[in-house]
Structure formats: C-alpha cells, structure tokens
C-alpha cells in the first residue's frame, strides 16, 4: 500500500479483539508519489467487490511467474502475493560487484519494483540463499526446515489465500534443490496452516487458515516434448486489460525486467498465453482454480448489502470526475464498519458458550476482520486517488544520527473540488530494537491544524523533529544479527512486534510478528488526519529525501539513521605474499558535525601496524577522512587467512560499522552498515610476469586481487582490444560472464585469438551457457553447460600432476582447495575438443566427477585457459589457494 490509514472508530473496535491479528501496512519507502489514472481508479473500485486471495510460492527472486501474478491481481482482481523463500543472496550479479548480503538487498528491491508493476505483494521467509543446491535433502541440511515452514505458515495464516500455487514440482524436475524444497514446503504448509497443533505460538496473533487447494504452475520447461496437457487446468493469462491499456503479458515483461541484476530483461507477449495448473492438494475442480469459492461480499455475514452499494458506486463512476465517487465510498466505508460491529457483537455474545462454538465463531470473525481491514485500506486508497490528494514529508538530508534534529517540509494538496480539511499532523518514529515507539520530540509542531485545503493550493509547513537518541542504525533487519549459512537470524524483538493504533491514531507496538515483511519500517513518518464530509481519515507518509537529477529527474531516497561515525576499510582482502608491509586505508565518515575521536586496527597475534592509532576530527556532517595504516606480518604471524578490524572511539563509545550505499537507477538507494573487517592473508607466493590486461564482464573484484599480489592491472574497454594494445600484456583476463555481457566480443574475438597465437596468455572466467554473444568462445570447440560442483570443499583429484598450471610458479596441493566459500565452481563445459587439456576433477556427493573446471590449450605460441572455478567469490573472501591458482594461470608460459 502506498500509505497507511487508521481510523479512530475502527481502532477502538479492534482494540477489544485481542485474539485477532491486526496487520500493519507500512508506508512504502523511497517511492515517487503514486499517481492514479481514472481507469486505475475504476479498476480499484471493481476490486472492492472481489473477496479472494492467492499466494504464489517459489524459492528465489525471479522464480515468480509475473504473467500469472499480473493476471490474478488485475484480471481476477484478487489479493495476490508472492512468497519467495530467499532473497537471492547466493546468485551472481550482472550489473555490479555486489555479492551475498549486498546482492540480496538489491534483489529484494527488484522484487518490490516488480510487484509495483504487476500488482502483487511481496513476502519472504528467513531462508538464506546459500548458493546452488542439487537436492532438497542438501537444502534441508542447511536450511532449518521447521523454521522456514513456520514462516510460510505464518504468511498463509496472516494473508489467508484461498489458493496456493507453486512454481516448481516437488521432485528433480525443479532443477535446483531450493526449487524442489519450496514445493515440498508449500505442500506441508497447506496442511499445517489449518492445523491448530502446528505452530500454536502463532495463534496468539492469527487464526488457523485452510486454503481450498494447491496447484503446481507447470509449463513446457517441466514436461516432456509431446506430453498431453489435457489433464491440466488451463488459464489464459494473455488477455488484454483495456483499463490498463496492456495485456498481462506486457505487464509481466515490465515486471520481470526489473530483475536487472540477473539479466532478465523480457520482451512483451501479446495474445493468448495459456498457463497450466496441476492439482496437488485440496478440493478438486473441473475448470477454474477458484471454483466453488464465494469471492463476493456474501462471503462475510451481512456483506451482501455492501456488495450492492459498491455496484452502485461503480455504475455511477464518472472517469472525468472521480471525486464525485468519494461520497459513495464513504457510505461503503460506513456500511463495512457497521457490518463488522455487528459481527464483533455477535462474537462477544458467544463468549460464554462451549469451546467448539467459540472457536468457530472466532474463525468466522477473523475472516470478517481480514476482509474488513483489507477493504477499508482499499477504500482509503481510492478516496486518496479520487481526491487527487498529494501528501508528503520531505527531509533536507539523506541521513541522520540518533538524537539529532531532522528538518522537513510537510505538504498537503487537494486537487479536487471536494472540501477537505487538514485536522492535525503527528510524527512517529519506529524503533525496531526496543519494541516501543515514541513520538519524535517536537515543540514546534501544533497537534491541531484545522485548515481547509483549498483546491489545488498546497498547504506547506516547515518542521523540525528530533530522532530518538536510542534509535538504532538503519541496517536491514535480517542482517542485524549474524545468522547461519542457511538462515537469517531475525531479532526476537522484531518477531514480536506489531503495530496497532489508539483512539488518536498514534502507533503502539503490541505483540505479533512482522516477519515476512520485505524491508525495514521507515525511520519515521508523519500521520496526516484529514476530514472529508465530516469523516476523519489518517494517511501516513514516510520521511524521505527528494532531489532532482539532471538526467533522471525527480528522485527519492529513504531517510537513513547512521552512527556518529562510520568506519570503512578500503579493499576486500589484503594479501601478504612476503613480509613487506602494506598500506591499509581506513576511511571515517561523519554522521554528524564535529565528530572527534581515534581509530585503531585490531590485528591477530603476530601482526603489527604503524601507527597504533590515528586521531581524527570531522568538522562537518558527511565529511570523510582517510587514514593510512602500515600493516606487516611479524615473526609470530601464521600462514593462511585471518582478519583485521577497524574500530573508532568517540566519547568513550566504539564504532566498527561502515557505510555502504548501493545505487542503481531501477531501485531506491539502499544503505548498509557492514562490519569494518577485512581478510588478512599471509601466503607463500611466487609470480611471473607483471602486466595484466583485464576486461570486465558482469562485474567482479578480481582486478583488485591481482593488484594485491603485486601485478600491474590495466582495466580494458572493448575498444582497447587491438593487436597493438594487447601485445604489451603478459596475460589478458576476461571477467565473469564477459561473453554474456560484452557484445563487442563477437567482433574482437579474432583479435584476442591472434594475441594468444602470437604468444599471449588468455584466461577466461566462467561464462553462463545461455545468451553468449557468439557460439564459440575458445580457439577450439567446447560446449558450455550448467554443470557445477556446489560442495565448496569437494575433494580434488589432479588429473595431470605434471601440468604447468599445477607446478609453476607455485606448487598446487590439495590444501589449496580448503576453506573455499559457497561453491567450488560453476558452468563447466560438458564437451570439449581433445586439444584442451584437463587439469583437475572433483564431484558433489553421489555424482560423476567433473573434469572441466580448468581447460587449457596451446594455440600457436600462446595459451588459452577456461576456468569455471568460482575465483570471483574466493578471492574477495581471502581464500589462499585461490590466489595461488590465479597466479599460476596468469603466469603460464612465462
């Protein structure tokens, strides 16, 4: 929802229903103001008369069927959700160097961008995408299956879908252990959600809910060629929606194209598009997935009259004057409230009856309350749209430290002829860590405004608030505590928090979980109470920063709470191939003006730094100061990988988190606060050659790793790939997925091969087996595949112990394959010309050994190397063996 609305009458009534869940619809963060066309308003009016819900379930961002979601949300007018088990942390990044947690943040925002287009809502479990998994058994040894199931059940009980749909089958056809696991969990959650004995702790906040049926959304990529599809339910999701001016295939293409970090830009599809649903569980149907489900207002006691009144509003709707529908919407709202009051009174009259009758009554009231809440939110949104309201709270800065003032401009604009009064404004801060909220301290804001909003004349007021002193930094809530390889750890205080309203609309935290929410609450928001025809309505808007980019135009960023000082360590890993000192830069960033203190490095035993600490003095907010430490391994420093930490001390308090802004045009700017730690690697390393040319592909940090071990690295552009330019390099390295992302490689490939033929050394890192810019990437034929070894520490066999890559300038041993992270390698060739030599082999448990992790071929006077080893992950993580292997590759032939 683009805003939260809370009505005093509704709040007072719900406060008496302590056993019911009141979900809180948080204000969307960092969004440009939503505008509504007349046709979108009409679509919203029609949606008011549909009381049905569907939940789509899969494993990752991009797994969802955006066409089916668009059809369900905009064609069938259902409340439509997508539950992704993970945030996609374990994948690759096509648009930049961010991996793991940073990539998960990007993909979370890409999902939210997709849902804003296709009309769905987004949910998550606590499962962490730990990388490719080949079986559900492996997945469930790393995920906490019961916890993920609990999270899935929570979303089902909270959102009450009539129908569940999975993207994948519960077997090997799913192609990924996470995919299969998501389908297995969905089938178990279908039963568990309706069983009061499963996860009974949730029933303090929600009621059990039994969906009617579960389907698998199959398709041509899951069935065998020529397989008869007559046994499946067919849904045409390709229809054209005249109110939106698009087919659901066109909407889906725009939605799916938001997954830019995965390279899923999609072409629009027009015309018939059949989706196939295979029955899995629940009531069987003949022709429609919602067969036998009453999705009219008859679904709730006394609701028939509400449906008729909505029909009248739709019939009288004037697209040239949407504000004429406001009076009718207020009548609908009043009737819905009266209907719920009657249901609540009927429930209270049964309180002394036996438990079975009471339980049935409670479930019936819970269903009524769910639709009461959902539809009142929709009505408030429609009134906002019909009035052409514009409400905003814009701050002057992007960041604020706790306890400091934030200056903002509040604006309210009524663009209709309907009389609207702004009654009062109230700021609220959400403090996740303390399970408490406090009004922002503000002595300059009158509680009462009572000003009529003249048509198309904005009400503007400059305000100053104080962010509470104990407010925590705006780290994404699932990253605040260290979890496991397979699970995020959600702080219990957040699990136990829900937001309800008192009679005056202020927000209180009282008990249930917000688990499953896609992102943080806004740091703070402003509640606007307006009065329309004597009826008060409260809309809430987050504090945001607005700017105008000369290219992109108007842009918004969320207000972010930062520490007084952030500590960033330059680089990802520091490698010491000898005992010579290295300079390690530490950058201090001021969260407020006048920050003074000292910064020092915490080093493992045997290491030393000069100086021991630096004093810093940052006069202005956002000022930065970089200090240089000279770090050196001493006599007691051990071989291998360890880590260092930078710690700043200000007024007796220590700070060891950095500041990382993730900025892409297709998502709001995201800020993370990673711990100021970096791997320290001491290893015995010899190298040959000096000059390396590096052509970036999808983006990685391998060039920095090469510099760390002493090479001079020149970043190349495609136009730099000429015979004359390449001649000066001892080796040329192509970044990950270069043959997928650098279109010009299809024309300069002959130049690269001439470089090899004339004595050069070309190292090609992994290439995805689909979407290559040319059919052959090597001097001799090789067939790329999706083969991989996912067990990062799988035992390695040396196929040709005399191969120079295993011996010069460094002797490679089994120890060099220890301590790897996430995976050993990916996208290995499945076939190759005999002119390529294999070097090593390894295998996941129960599988045949794969021999193409490294392929090397002589071509003319030089060498061509293809490697699917996940060096792009191992090098930033400081894995010693990865540095030794890469050094041997770029040294080959020297």
PyMOL commands that set and color helices and strands:
alter all, ss='L'
color gray80, all
select helices_A, chain A and resi 8-15+38-48+66-74+100-118+136-142+145-159+172-174+177-192+200-204+248-256+260-262+297-299+304-316+322-349+355-387+432-434+477-479+492-495+702-708+718-720+723-726+738-741+745-757+804-806+814-817+871-874+880-891
alter helices_A, ss='H'
color red, helices_A
select strands_A, chain A and resi 4-5+53-58+79-84+121-124+163-166+213-218+233-236+240-241+246-247+274-282+390-395+399-401+405-413+420-431+436-438+451-452+459-466+499-501+507-509+524-532+535-549+553-558+560-562+565-569+573-576+582-590+595-602+607-610+613-618+624-633+640-650+653-655+660-662+670-672+677-682+691-695+712-716+731-734+761-764+782-789+797-798+825-832+837-838+840-841+854-859+862-867
alter strands_A, ss='S'
color yellow, strands_A
deselect
rebuild
show_as cartoon
